[in-house]
Amino acid sequence: MARVTILDLGLGNLHSVAQAFERAGAHPTITSEAAEAAAAERLVVPGQGAFAEGAERLAEGAGDAIRAFLETGRPYLGICLGMQLLFERSDEAPGAAGLGAIAGEVRRFPADREDEAGRRLKVPHMGWSVVRGAHPLLEDGAWYYFVHSYYCVPDDPALTVGTADYGGPFCAALARGPLFACQFHPEKSQRRGARLLTRFLEI
């Protein structure tokens, strides 16, 4: 049985992620211990909430643990805030430092974005959106569930492996080797999300 370590940053309900991995056939463990995270077989960093609070957790030791884990080349999955914290900075918290594992920034959706019919889009973006892209964990054209006001902009466009549209395209998923991160929530995305987690366990 595949073992998955879920890093608890104190931000969001991690039990839904753990339950989704259990359904996928994994043995998940939730921990806030940096050493346990750094030594994980597979590390999952989920999170909902403010970038500033996440940056505080990084500075308290979680950041060193994640960096140490990424250096091992083992599979990493970042979900929502766990994706955004990979970046250097965010519009949400000027001056707060992310991991810097991915060069780039996190931007807020503009308030004037409109859909194809000219209707003003609400921020945060909440609900189902189609993700287009090519990556072994993704299904091109599948619907995934999003809840976010900010989106990631990597300096290297080649890292973007999945895009969604919300008044314009944005990075919905990125990958670099065994590192995969998504703005949407696989644990809330029903069958498509379940298949993504199953494929993550097969890396």
N, C-alpha and C positions, 0 to 999 in steps of 0.2 A: 504494500500500500504506500503510495507516494505521501511524503511528509511535506507539509506547508507551514511556514511560520508567518503569522500575521502580526505586524508590528503595531502596537497600540500607542498612538500619539495623543490619546485622550480626546480625539476629535471624531465624532461620528459613532454610529452603531456598528461594531465590528462583528456582532454575532450573526447578522444576516449574511455577511461574507463567509464566515466560518461554516454556517449551515449550507451555503451554496457549494462550498468545496466538499463538504461531507457527502452531499448528494452526487457530486462528481466522482466520488470514490476515494477521496483523499483523507488523510489524518491531519486536521488542522490544529495548530497550537497558537493561542493568542499570548503575546508577551510584550512587556514594556522594558525588558532587560536588554541593554545594548549588546552585551556579549552573546546572548542567545540569538539575537537578530543577525549579528555579523557571522555566526557559524551556521546559519540556516542552510538547509538543502535547497529550498526555494523560498524566496522572501516576497511577501505581499505587503504593500504599504497603501492602505486605503485611507480615506479621510473626507470629512465634510466640515466646512467651517472656514475660518479666516486664515489667510496666508500668514499674517503676523503671528498668530498663535502657533501655527505649524513651524514657523521659523524659530520661535522660542524653544520648541521641543528639539529642533535640530541642534541648536546651540547648547542645549543641556546634555547632549551626548548621542542623541539619535542620529545626528548627521554623520558623526564619525563611524557609527555602526553601519549605516547605509553605504558610505564610501568604501569601507573595508569589505562589505559584502560584494559590491559591484566589481571590485578588483579581482574577486575570485572567478568571475566569468560564469557564475551560476545564474539560473533563471530568476528574473525580477519582474514583478507585476505591480505597477503603480496605478491606482484608481482615483480619479477625480483630484482631490487635493494631493494625493500621492503622486500624481503626474506633475502638477504645477510646482511642487516643491523641488523637483529635479532641476528647475531652471534657476537662473541667477537672481531674478528680481520680478516683482509684480506691481502693477498699477494699484493693487488693493492696499499695499503697505510700502510706500516709498521708504527706502532706507533699510528695510528688512532683507536679510540675505537668505536666499535659497541655497540648495546644495551646490549649484553650479556644475552639476554633472552633465547638463545639456546647456550649451550656449544659447542664450535667447532670453525672452521675457514673457510675462503673462499680462495680457491686456484685458480691459473691461469692454464688453459689448457696447458700442455707441448707442445712445438713447434714441437716435433717429433711424435705426434700421427698420426696413419695411419688407413685407413679403411680396410675392409676385403680383398680388392684387392691389398693392399700395397701402396695405394696412400696417399701422405701427406695431412692431413686435415688442412684446413685454420682456423686460429684464428683471429677474433671471429667466433664462431659457429652461423651461421645464416641460418634459414630455418626450415623446418618441420622435426620432429623426433617423433618416436613412444614412448609413455610412458607406461611402464608396472608397474602395482601395484594394490593394493586393498585399496580403500577408497571411502566413499559415494560420494565425489565430483568428483572422477575420473572415466574415462571409460578405463578399462584395454585394452591395445592394440590400443588406439586411437592416432591420430596424433595431435600434438600441435606445435605452432610456437615459436621458440627460437631466441633470439639475445643476445649473451653474450660471454665474454672471460673468465669468472670466474665461479666457481661452488662451492656449499656449501658442507662441510664435517662435519656433526654433530658427536660429540663424542659418542652419543648413536645411534647406527645403527637402533634401533627400531623406531626412529622418522621418518625415510625415508619411505614414503608410495608410492612413484613413482620413477622409475628410467628410464633414457634414455641412449642411447649409442652414444658416439662420440670418437671413438678410444678406447673405454672402458666405462664401466658403470659409471654414476654419478647420484647424487641426483637431481631429477627433481621436487620433491614435498615432503614436510614434514608436519607432523601434530602432535599436542599435545592437546588433548581435543578440544575446539572450535577454536584453532589456526590452520590455514592452510596457507601454503605458497608455491608458485610455482616459478620455474625459468623461465618457459615459460609464454607467454602472452595470457591469456584467451580472451582478447578483440580483439586479432588478429587471433584467432584460429577457426573462423567461427562457425559451428554448435556445435562442441564439447566444444569450449570455452563458447558459450552461455549457454549450458546445465550446465556447471560447475557454472557459475554465478547464474543461476536459483536455483540450489541446495544450493548454499551458502545462498541465501535468505530464504531458508526453514529451516535452522538450528535453 
